[in-house]
Amino acid sequence: MSSTIRLARAVSLALTLAATPAFAGQFDYSFYGGVEHSDNVTLSGPAPVSQWVLVPGFGFDYIQQGATVQARVSGAAEYRNYMGNTYSDQKVGSLAGQVNWIVLPQRLDFVAQDYASVQPISALSSDAPGNQQQTNVLTVGPTLHFDLGSATRGQAELRYINSRASRTTQFDSSRGEAALRLIRDVSPTSQLSLNLESQKVNFDDREEVDYSRDQAFMRYTRKLAHLDLDASAGWSRIRFQRGYGSVSDPMGRIALTWHASTRNEFGIAYTRSYSDAAQDLINLAGPPTTGTPTSPPLGIQTGVAVIGSGVYLEQRLEGHYDYSNERLTASLSPWYNKLHYLEGLQPDQTGRGGAAGLDYRISPRLTASAFANIERVTYTTLLGRRDTTTNIGVAVRQFMNSHWSWRASLVNRRRTSSAPGQGYRANEVYVGFVYQR
């Protein structure tokens, strides 16, 4: 089943749930349509192509906070008509959803997560339409809760995980995951847990190497009036079925968030762990753990995941600062990461960069936005190839009434690269209308 079909069924399911009294929740949706012009739609340095693109789309957001079902599902579907026929027309979609069904109160839950997105086929090439594919990661399974005393409880989880990509077949896999957690309330504001996790990964392509991942770690969380702490430390092991043996390393995660005031928030997080593309996309299905993003560029954006079967050791350091008042919302988020691929299926890389966003409400119905992001990646196993990519844009949106609005944006995209022919420059202009409920 293609990822597009999966997304369409997920949207249909969300619409059905919204119309069912037992699942009554808040359902918002929008229809949008516009035209975009790019002076380099192929994002090519040697041979830029100027072209108009017609972009109609649909988006929705569903929230359910009931006694039996809790859900948060957001998604969009978009059609891209390349009027100059440089590319075939595209149908793309995105979906990030979580549903928790309480089968037996305080005893048994059933959890479903889904994340559908557009990702690059090759991370070494530009974000041109020909380098985009649809991906989907679905996670389902039960969670059993049991008591071990007045302040201690246990949790057992079983999950089935299915990952699919429309072009990169090495990504396609089925996974089984089991976890056991012992949780103790140390105080009204702090919690300590022992976590054992095991995951078995089977790829559809028999040429890929199946593997298992085992983790054991302690986790400590504390929530105070102005400070949140989430820290984990333990050990992780990867065992390949053939060819690569096994490797093990210490793992750790720490995230610290300071709510300095009602308007200011600071955060910093560090992670050292084994991961892969599917696991990274699973994490995106949940709510963000840091940062409050301002208005993003219009439409469905292409992610930055390196889609494939490769397992890597990731070290990542990131921070964020958020500010908001009645008229202004701003965010700043620098980051640094380092990836070492165990099997050598992808080039090792070191990256650093950051993003900034600003929304300013000029009047109750008119908002101006600006955003910028920069990424510098050095591929250490490709003779030190270095790519620096920047995107800078401004946008404006005006509501004509409670349902209708128009918006326009201008984006400058640029990449410089030490690899011949991989740099580019492009300017994109968009104008469109939105109907929202």
Secondary structure, 3 states (H helix, E strand, C coil): CCHHHHHHHHHHHHHHHHHCHHHCCEEEEEEEEEEEEECCCCCCCCCCCCEEEEEEEEEEEEEEECCCEEEEEEEEEEEEEECCCCCCCEEEEEEEEEEEEEEECCCEEEEEEEEEEEEECCCCCCCCHHHEEEEEEEEEEEEEEEECCCCEEEEEEEEEEEEEECCCHHHCEEEEEEEEEEEEEEECCEEEEEEEEEEEEEECCCCCCCEEEEEEEEEEEEECCCEEEEEEEEEEEEEECCCCCEEEEEEEEEEEEECCCCCEEEEEEEEEEEEEHHHHHHHHCCCCCCCCCCCCCCCCCECCCCCCCCEEEEEEEEEEEEEECCCEEEEEEEEEEEEEECCCCCCCEEEEEEEEEEEEEEECCEEEEEEEEEEEEEECCCCCEEEEEEEEEEEEEEECCCCEEEEEEEEEEEEEECCCCCCEEEEEEEEEEEEEC
